[in-house]
Amino acid sequence: MLAVAEINYIRHEVHNKDSSYSKVAKKIGRDARTVKKYVEMEDFSPQIKKRQNRPSPVLDPVKEILDEWILEDFKQKKKFRRTAKRMWEQLKEEFDFKGADRTVREYVSKRKKELLNEANQAALPLENKPGSAQVDFGEAPFKYQGEDIVLPYLVMSYPHSNSFYFQVFPSQNKECFLEGLKRIFHHMGGVPKNIRFDNLSAAVKKILPNGERQLTEEFQNFVLHYGFECEFCNPNSGNEKGHVEAMVKYVRNNFLLPGLHVFDLDELNTTLWRKAENDRERKHYEKETFISQLFEEDRKACLVLPSKEFQCVRYETLKADKYGYIKLDKNLYSTSPRFALSKVLVRISYNKVDILTEDQQLVVSHSRLYGQYRKSMKWQPYLNLMAKRPLALKYTSFYDQLPTEWQMYFEACTVSEKQEALRLLAIVLKDHDFNKITEALNIASEHGHPSVESIKQVFYQLINGRGIRPELHPTRSLPVMPEASRGLDHYNQLLKGAEFN
């Protein structure tokens, strides 16, 4: 794979300067097919270009239509853009255009160059142009899962419309930062053309002497994926992103104070979209236009979303200790006994830590821990090992986590039954929680202490839809049958006759 700088150069030359593949290949000493490959990568998006109108007497009736088509096509990858000939055919089919195809080709070629030249002479980024954004984190107090805590929230503001979106996260790490940006892009339905950031560590690895930035690998891939231009403030120059800093305060004062009671951050965040959108039903402080109308201008100026959603994860190879725990950010996560003292592949997102095999098959999944010196233990991979030492069961945290019904069952089990039951739970808990297997235990216990095999049979009947059937009740009453008579009186008479003899 080519270096990131070289990929950026190729895409810049093709998308921003309309250079041919062969011309770029000749400049950088690469094969034209290599240039084409990286230009047409599905995970990358093109840059949207500014529109500029120039008089053209020949095409006056349709020049605005052609300009709009050219602008639309600049949002697409080069392979998805219409040719000038195709535009000419569309004009004939849809607008009864009578001009020659050569006229259209010359105009389209000229307008593309004009638009590209205009992009090179773009106004200063601090001007509030539609389709630009600023991003920063703020902090607010929360009552989170019963604990008083300060949590960060990510704000993306749009200076042109004076609008914003925001999402709350447990941290300001790379995964939360990228997850927040991605959510806003996909909820908005587009990607801002350029975004201004502070020099936050989730994005910037190093500030170079010439003012350029060495980006973190994850953020660089994210930028390539969504195709926006990133701008960074000078060090200690927060005023260069003053709009978002003002919005951080506005969001905290109007939506997050006093501290909210929150149990699930994802549920909270789904409500925050509407709060931000409802806030737009007021007039802009200067433009005397509703913010909601101005935001539509921001939305229309945005780049199109790529066909694939970026996966905000990173992979690390970590070594487990003798108990099978790996350490991540000073917190411990269980793996499996078979990985003790071995290296494992770990997939890390903002809210999950997944333990994978070498071929990326999931072993166990944890909710990501925040804070320090905490432990997440998933017992399912350890149950087969525990089955070999069943007497240790009562001294593990797994026993404390068991439903009461299972604790009572294990109390009544023999050693061999405990072994069988633990092996059964090792299989069941891989794909199911305790609900169905506990229901199976209760049903199997209706006639006394059940065997493990009977619990297993009931469980599979339940998950396959063949559980205990409800009692049938007839809907129509049965007819009353006449009482049967076998003529017992005749037997009595015979017995009396026998007595006289």
C-alpha positions in Angstrom: 0.0 0.0 0.0 1.2 3.5 -0.8 2.1 6.0 1.9 -0.7 8.2 3.1 1.0 11.3 1.8 1.3 9.8 -1.6 -2.3 8.7 -1.6 -3.3 12.2 -0.6 -1.2 13.7 -3.5 -2.8 11.3 -6.0 -6.3 12.0 -4.9 -5.5 15.8 -4.8 -4.1 15.8 -8.4 -7.0 13.8 -9.8 -10.0 15.1 -7.8 -8.8 18.7 -7.3 -6.8 19.4 -10.4 -8.7 17.0 -12.8 -5.4 15.4 -13.9 -5.5 12.2 -15.9 -4.3 9.0 -14.3 -1.5 8.8 -16.8 -0.3 12.3 -16.0 -0.3 11.7 -12.3 1.4 8.4 -12.7 4.2 10.0 -14.8 4.7 12.7 -12.1 5.1 10.3 -9.2 6.8 7.4 -11.1 4.0 4.9 -10.6 1.9 2.7 -12.9 -1.4 4.3 -14.1 -3.3 1.3 -12.8 -1.9 2.0 -9.3 -3.1 5.6 -9.5 -6.5 4.4 -10.7 -6.8 1.9 -7.9 -6.3 4.5 -5.1 -8.4 7.1 -6.8 -11.3 4.7 -7.1 -11.1 3.2 -3.6 -14.7 2.8 -2.3 -13.8 3.9 1.2 -12.8 7.4 0.1 -15.0 10.3 -0.9 -14.3 13.3 -3.2 -14.1 16.9 -2.2 -17.0 19.2 -3.1 -16.0 22.2 -5.1 -17.3 25.8 -5.0 -19.6 27.0 -7.7 -18.8 30.0 -9.9 -21.0 31.5 -12.6 -19.6 33.1 -15.7 -21.5 34.5 -18.6 -21.8 32.3 -21.7 -24.0 33.6 -24.5 -24.2 30.3 -26.3 -25.4 28.3 -23.3 -27.3 30.9 -21.3 -30.6 28.9 -21.3 -28.9 25.8 -19.8 -25.7 27.0 -18.2 -27.1 26.9 -14.6 -28.2 23.3 -15.2 -24.8 22.4 -16.4 -23.1 24.2 -13.5 -25.4 22.3 -11.1 -24.5 18.9 -12.7 -20.8 19.7 -12.6 -21.1 20.6 -8.9 -23.0 17.5 -8.2 -20.4 15.4 -9.9 -17.6 16.9 -7.9 -19.2 15.3 -4.9 -18.7 11.9 -6.5 -15.6 9.8 -7.2 -14.3 10.4 -10.7 -15.6 7.0 -11.9 -19.1 8.1 -11.0 -19.0 11.5 -12.8 -20.9 12.1 -16.0 -18.9 12.9 -19.2 -19.6 16.1 -21.1 -21.2 14.0 -23.8 -23.6 12.4 -21.3 -24.5 15.9 -20.1 -25.2 16.9 -23.7 -27.4 13.9 -24.2 -29.3 14.7 -21.0 -29.8 18.3 -22.2 -31.3 17.0 -25.4 -33.5 14.4 -23.7 -34.8 16.6 -20.8 -34.6 20.2 -22.1 -34.8 19.8 -25.9 -31.4 21.3 -26.2 -30.4 22.1 -29.9 -26.7 23.0 -29.4 -23.8 20.8 -30.6 -22.1 18.3 -28.3 -18.7 20.1 -29.0 -20.2 23.3 -27.5 -21.2 21.5 -24.3 -17.8 19.7 -24.1 -15.9 23.0 -24.4 -18.1 24.7 -21.8 -17.9 21.8 -19.3 -14.1 21.7 -19.6 -13.8 25.4 -19.1 -16.2 25.5 -16.1 -14.4 22.6 -14.4 -11.1 24.5 -14.6 -12.8 27.7 -13.4 -14.3 25.9 -10.4 -11.0 24.2 -9.6 -9.1 27.6 -9.9 -11.7 29.1 -7.6 -11.1 26.4 -5.0 -7.4 27.3 -5.1 -8.3 30.9 -4.3 -10.8 30.0 -1.6 -11.6 32.5 1.1 -10.1 32.3 4.6 -11.5 29.4 6.5 -12.7 31.7 9.3 -15.3 33.1 7.0 -18.6 31.4 7.7 -19.1 29.5 4.4 -21.8 26.8 4.2 -20.6 23.3 4.6 -17.8 24.1 7.1 -17.7 23.0 10.8 -15.8 23.2 14.0 -15.3 20.5 16.6 -14.4 20.5 20.3 -15.1 18.7 23.5 -16.8 20.1 26.6 -17.4 18.7 30.1 -20.5 18.6 32.3 -21.6 16.9 35.5 -23.8 13.8 35.4 -25.3 11.4 37.8 -24.2 8.3 35.9 -25.3 4.9 37.1 -25.8 6.4 40.6 -22.3 8.0 40.7 -21.5 11.7 40.5 -19.1 12.1 37.6 -17.9 14.6 35.0 -18.3 13.3 31.4 -17.1 14.9 28.1 -19.5 15.7 25.3 -18.4 16.3 21.6 -19.8 19.3 19.9 -19.8 19.9 16.1 -20.9 23.5 15.3 -21.7 25.1 11.9 -20.7 28.8 11.9 -22.7 29.7 8.8 -26.0 28.7 10.3 -25.1 29.0 14.0 -26.3 25.4 14.6 -24.8 22.4 16.2 -25.0 18.7 17.2 -23.6 17.1 20.3 -23.1 13.6 21.9 -22.0 12.5 25.4 -19.2 10.0 25.8 -17.3 8.3 28.7 -14.0 9.6 27.5 -12.1 11.9 25.1 -10.1 9.0 23.6 -9.7 8.2 19.9 -12.5 5.8 19.7 -15.1 8.1 21.3 -13.8 11.1 19.2 -14.2 9.2 15.9 -17.5 7.6 17.0 -18.9 11.0 17.7 -17.8 12.5 14.4 -19.2 9.4 12.5 -22.6 9.6 14.3 -23.0 13.2 13.4 -22.1 12.7 9.7 -24.5 9.9 9.3 -27.3 11.6 11.3 -26.8 14.8 9.3 -26.7 12.8 6.0 -23.4 14.4 4.8 -19.8 15.3 5.6 -18.7 19.0 6.1 -16.2 20.0 3.4 -13.8 21.3 6.0 -13.6 20.9 9.8 -11.5 23.0 12.2 -10.1 21.2 15.2 -8.0 22.0 18.2 -4.7 20.1 18.5 -6.4 17.3 20.5 -4.4 14.2 21.1 -7.0 11.9 19.5 -6.3 13.6 16.1 -2.8 15.1 16.3 0.2 13.0 17.1 2.8 15.8 16.7 3.0 19.4 15.7 5.8 19.8 13.1 8.1 22.8 13.0 6.7 24.1 9.7 3.1 24.2 11.1 2.0 20.9 9.6 0.5 18.2 11.7 1.4 14.5 12.0 -2.0 12.9 12.5 -2.7 9.7 14.4 -3.1 6.7 12.2 -6.7 6.2 13.2 -7.7 9.8 12.4 -5.7 9.9 9.2 -7.7 6.8 8.0 -10.9 8.5 9.1 -10.1 11.6 7.1 -9.3 9.5 4.0 -12.5 7.5 4.4 -14.9 10.5 4.6 -12.9 12.9 2.4 -13.1 16.1 4.3 -10.3 18.7 4.8 -9.1 19.1 8.4 -7.7 22.4 9.7 -6.0 22.9 13.0 -5.7 25.9 15.3 -2.3 27.3 16.1 -1.2 26.2 19.6 -2.8 28.2 22.4 -5.1 29.9 19.9 -8.6 28.8 20.9 -10.1 32.0 19.4 -9.5 30.4 15.9 -12.4 28.1 16.6 -14.4 30.6 18.7 -17.7 29.5 17.3 -17.5 25.9 18.7 -16.1 27.1 22.0 -19.2 29.4 22.4 -21.4 26.5 21.4 -19.8 24.2 24.0 -20.9 26.7 26.7 -24.3 27.1 25.1 -24.9 23.4 25.1 -23.9 22.9 28.7 -25.9 25.9 30.0 -29.1 25.0 28.0 -29.1 21.2 27.9 -26.8 19.7 30.5 -27.3 21.7 33.6 -28.2 20.8 36.3 -26.5 17.5 36.0 -28.6 14.9 34.3 -29.4 11.5 35.8 -28.2 8.9 33.3 -28.1 5.1 33.3 -27.4 4.4 29.6 -25.4 6.9 27.5 -26.7 5.5 24.2 -30.3 6.1 25.3 -29.4 9.6 26.3 -27.6 10.4 23.0 -30.7 9.4 21.0 -32.6 12.2 22.7 -29.9 14.8 22.0 -30.5 14.9 18.2 -34.0 16.3 18.7 -32.9 18.8 21.3 -30.3 20.2 18.9 -32.8 20.3 16.0 -35.5 22.0 18.0 -33.1 24.7 19.0 -32.9 25.8 15.3 -36.5 27.1 15.4 -35.3 30.6 16.2 -33.8 33.4 14.1 -30.1 33.9 13.5 -28.7 36.6 15.7 -27.5 38.6 12.7 -29.1 37.3 9.5 -32.8 37.6 10.6 -33.4 34.1 9.0 -34.4 31.0 10.9 -31.4 28.8 11.8 -33.2 25.8 10.4 -33.2 27.4 6.9 -29.6 28.3 7.1 -28.7 24.8 8.3 -30.2 23.4 5.1 -27.6 25.5 3.2 -24.9 23.8 5.4 -26.4 20.4 4.6 -26.6 21.0 0.8 -22.9 22.2 0.8 -21.7 19.0 2.5 -20.0 16.1 0.8 -21.9 12.9 0.1 -21.4 10.1 2.6 -19.2 7.1 1.5 -21.0 3.9 0.6 -19.5 2.2 3.6 -19.5 3.3 7.3 -16.2 3.7 8.9 -15.5 1.1 11.7 -14.2 3.1 14.7 -12.1 0.4 16.1 -8.4 -0.4 16.6 -6.7 -3.7 17.0 -4.0 -4.6 19.5 -2.1 -7.8 20.3 -1.8 -8.1 24.1 -0.3 -10.9 26.3 -2.6 -12.5 28.9 -1.4 -13.3 32.3 -1.5 -16.8 33.9 -5.2 -16.4 34.7 -6.0 -15.3 31.2 -6.5 -11.6 31.9 -5.2 -8.9 29.5 -4.6 -5.3 30.7 -5.9 -2.4 28.7 -5.8 1.2 30.0 -5.0 -0.2 33.5 -8.1 -2.3 33.5 -8.3 -6.1 33.3 -10.4 -8.2 30.9 -10.8 -12.0 30.9 -10.1 -14.1 27.8 -10.0 -17.9 28.1 -7.9 -20.4 30.0 -6.4 -21.5 26.7 -4.9 -18.1 26.2 -3.1 -17.9 29.6 0.5 -16.5 29.1 -0.2 -16.2 25.4 -0.8 -13.3 23.0 -4.4 -12.5 21.9 -5.9 -10.2 19.3 -8.1 -7.5 20.8 -10.6 -5.4 19.0 -11.3 -2.1 20.8 -14.1 0.3 20.2 -15.5 3.1 22.4 -17.8 0.8 24.3 -16.6 -2.8 23.7 -13.4 -4.9 24.1 -13.6 -8.1 22.0 -11.2 -11.0 22.4 -10.6 -12.7 19.1 -8.8 -15.7 17.8 -6.1 -15.5 15.2 -8.7 -15.9 12.4 -10.7 -13.1 14.1 -13.4 -15.3 15.5 -15.0 -13.9 18.7 -14.0 -15.6 21.9 -15.7 -13.2 24.4 -17.0 -9.6 24.4 -16.7 -7.1 27.3 -18.3 -3.7 27.9 -15.3 -1.3 27.9 -14.3 -0.1 31.3 -13.5 3.5 32.1 -11.6 4.6 35.1 -8.7 2.7 36.6 -8.0 -0.7 38.2 -11.3 -2.3 37.4 -11.9 -5.9 36.2 -14.4 -7.4 33.8 -14.8 -11.2 34.1 -16.7 -13.3 31.6 -16.9 -16.8 33.1 -18.3 -18.8 30.2 -14.9 -19.7 28.7 -13.7 -20.8 32.2 -16.6 -23.2 33.0 -15.0 -26.3 31.4 -11.9 -25.7 33.5 -14.1 -25.1 36.6 -15.9 -28.4 35.8 -12.6 -30.2 36.6 -12.5 -28.5 40.0 -16.2 -28.3 41.0 -15.5 -27.8 44.7 -14.0 -24.4 43.9 -17.3 -23.2 42.5 -18.6 -21.7 45.7 -15.5 -19.6 46.1 -15.7 -17.8 42.8 -17.5 -14.6 41.8 -19.4 -16.7 39.2 -21.2 -18.4 42.1 -22.3 -15.0 43.5 -23.6 -14.0 40.0 -25.7 -17.2 39.6 -29.5 -16.8 39.9 -30.8 -18.1 43.2 -32.3 -21.1 41.5 -28.9 -22.3 40.3 -27.3 -21.7 43.6 -29.9 -23.9 45.3 -29.5 -26.5 42.6 -25.7 -26.7 43.0 -26.2 -27.0 46.8 -28.2 -30.2 46.2 -25.9 -31.6 43.5 -23.3 -34.4 43.9 -19.8 -33.7 42.7 -20.4 -35.5 39.4 -23.7 -33.5 38.9 -21.9 -30.3 39.4 -19.4 -31.2 36.7 -22.1 -32.1 34.3 -24.1 -28.9 35.1 -21.0 -26.7 34.6 -20.2 -28.3 31.3 -23.9 -27.7 30.2 -23.6 -24.0 31.3 -20.4 -23.6 29.3 -22.3 -24.6 26.1 -25.5 -22.7 26.8 -24.0 -19.4 28.0 -21.9 -19.1 24.8 -25.0 -18.0 22.9 -27.7 -17.4 25.5 -28.1 -15.6 28.8 -29.4 -17.2 32.0 -33.1 -16.6 31.4 -34.0 -19.7 29.3 -31.7 -22.1 31.1 -33.1 -21.0 34.4 -36.7 -21.4 33.1 -35.7 -24.9 32.0 -34.3 -25.6 35.5 -37.6 -24.5 37.1 -39.7 -26.7 34.8 -37.4 -29.7 35.3 -37.5 -29.2 39.1 -41.3 -29.5 39.3 -41.1 -33.2 40.3 -38.0 -33.0 42.5 -34.2 -32.6 42.0 -33.7 -33.0 38.2 -30.8 -34.6 36.4 -28.6 -32.4 34.2 -29.9 -34.3 31.1 -33.5 -33.5 31.9 -32.6 -29.8 32.3 -30.8 -29.9 29.0 -33.8 -31.5 27.2 -36.3 -28.9 28.6 -33.9 -26.1 27.6 -33.7 -27.2 23.9 -37.4 -27.7 23.8 -37.9 -24.1 25.0 -35.5 -22.6 22.5 -36.9 -24.6 19.7 -40.5 -23.7 20.5 -41.5 -27.0 21.9 -41.8 -26.2 25.6 -44.6 -27.1 28.0 -47.9 -26.9 26.1 -50.8 -25.0 27.8 -53.7 -27.1 29.1 -56.5 -27.5 26.6 -60.0 -26.3 27.6 -63.0 -27.4 25.5 -65.0 -24.6 24.0 -68.3 -26.5 23.8 -69.9 -28.5 26.7 -70.2 -32.3 26.4 -73.7 -33.9 26.3 -75.0 -35.5 29.5 -75.0 -39.3 29.1 -77.8 -41.4 30.7 -76.9 -43.4 33.8 -76.0 -47.0 32.9 -78.0 -49.9 34.6 -76.8 -53.5 34.7 -80.0 -55.0 36.3 -78.6 -55.7 39.7 -82.1 -56.3 41.1 -82.3 -59.5 39.2 -79.2 -60.8 40.9 -80.7 -60.0 44.3 -83.8 -62.0 43.5 -81.7 -65.0 42.4 -79.7 -64.9 45.6 -82.9 -64.8 47.7 -84.2 -67.9 45.9 -81.0 -69.8 46.6 -81.4 -69.1 50.4 -84.8 -71.0 50.4 -83.2 -74.1 48.9 
